[in-house]
Amino acid sequence: MRIPDPSFSPHDGLNKALELLASPSCDVVELPFTLPESGLGDKRVLEMLSGHVLGKAARLGSPTSLAHMDPPTPWITWAMALWNASLNQNMLHEMTSPFGAQAEARVLSWLVPYFGMEGGHFCAGSTIANLTGIWAARDAVGIKKVVASQAAHLSVEKACRLLGLDFVKVAVDRKGRLDCNRLPNLDDACLVLTAGATVTGAVDPLDLVGAAKWTHVDAAWAGPLRLSRSHSGILDGIEAADSVAVSAHKWFFQPKDSALVMFRNLDIANAAISFGGDYLSKPNVGVQGSRSAAAISLLATFLAWGREGMAQRLDHLMQMADSLADAIEKSDHLELWGRPQTAINVFRPTYSSTAELVKALPPGMLSTCVLDGQTWARSVAANPLVDMDLVVERILAASREDA
């Protein structure tokens, strides 16, 4: 007679997990240094890890959280993540992810028109999305080098190292954008344009799309603005690119790891990045083999919010960044590097060090960055729950105290 294993069946332990999520344990229990010989039991482990996983976590939804490009996630994505984990669907094979494959196709069909693309697939982050786009450029059209600004994400240089391609860095202009006057010959190149630089949020001139043998746009950060009627114009020109990367776990508010790579000519791209296998019903496309059904979470979010709901949150964050920039510009104690292009502010105190300013503020309010050898403070409007009045008040107060 088969004896059910309770560790593989839903029971009241899940209720305990939800209870701890709402009210994490304050106790931080020391974890064993060696692998336990006997298990401690599911519920005991929940209580043990609650103080670590939940109690020690960075609070990305805090009213003062502005330091990073990592947003809080809506609760519906938690539910989808739980469902996905319980099923362990593998997008490598449609037989193990029948609805996951449908969900991915549906979400892509909704999104690709905003970018002028034909199709694509999900992957675990824009590092892989950028690698995939550049890989397609190499094997589909035979590019020999990659050209990008010195502000391009490090994943672009990583991709070149992995793919054996020369990488040419181009200087940026005073707004942090690729300097068009410094471009080399692009006849055999993949030009990577950044839409939302990591440090400054700068958007490279997208009228350069089409100037190279292949153009890839790294829109990991700013890509979702295409859904905003107020701000989509910031990315005009992206629709003529050959490939586009977008991080869903940034401004689409998804859990890690979720990103999209999209192609203007899907057949040409997929032919370059696909591999067959005797055990597969169809070729495996892209860098990853096994991967989770991350599209289900984004599908649920779009169904719950709609395009308008997503756009409203993005517009709100753009407005919040502008309001912070306004306050910085009016202050005699702060210097703004430049107006925010995609909801990222870079600034520094006039009379003290940046490190002292950041240290005087709540953890997670600001991060630091280096531009032209100088250290600046940086804020990123990724958190729809931010209390910008409180943030402005605290930053202005700290800058005056340091004066």
Secondary structure, 3 states (H helix, E strand, C coil): CCCCCHHHCCCHHHHHHHHHHHCCCCCCCCCCCCCCCCCCCHHHHHHHHHHHHHCCCCCCCCCCCCCCCCCCCCHHHHHHHHHHHHHCCCCCCHHHCHHHHHHHHHHHHHHHHHHCCCEEEEECCHHHHHHHHHHHHHHHHCCCEEEEECCCCHHHHHHHHHHCCEEEEECECCCCCECHHHCCCCCCEEEEEEECCCCCCCECCHHHCCCCCEEEEECCCCHHHHHCCCCHHHHCCHHHCCEEEEECCCCCCCCCCCEEEEECCHHHHHHHCEECCCCCCCCEECCCCCCCCCHHHHHHHHHHHHHHHHHHHHHHHHHHHHHHHHHHHHCCCEEECCCCCCCEEEEEECCCCHHHHHHCCCCCCCEEEEECCEEEEEEECCCCCCCHHHHHHHHHHHHHHCC
